[in-house]
Amino acid sequence: MLLPFSRTQKTEADLLGLDYIAWAGFDPGAAIELWRNMAAAQRRAPPEFVSMHPGAPTRIRDLQAQMPEAMRTFEAARAAGHDPLCEP
């Protein structure tokens, strides 16, 4: 099967997105909560080896591994005045 993007590239996109949201002043920890919600919603997801995307557990693991750096970026962004001012 030929995939337009590899799982490695999709993982890289997830981690870059984590950096972007942290630098914008959004809490990067919300990304993990998002993927937990996605996993709960996809109770019958196909096995990862037949999927075009990394599975939610893999994404959560990768985001957790990157979280210390993302939190440092987030704290620096907030100290620099990056506050998205979003309201629920």
KALIN-V673794 format. One record per run of one state. SS is the DSSP state (H for helix, E for strand, - for the rest). FROM is the first residue (numbers start at 1). TO is the last residue. If there is no record, write none. Layout:
<<SS;FROM;TO> <SS;FROM;TO>>
This chain:
<<-;1;6> <H;7;23> <-;24;28> <H;29;41> <-;42;47> <H;48;50> <-;51;55> <H;56;79> <-;80;88>>
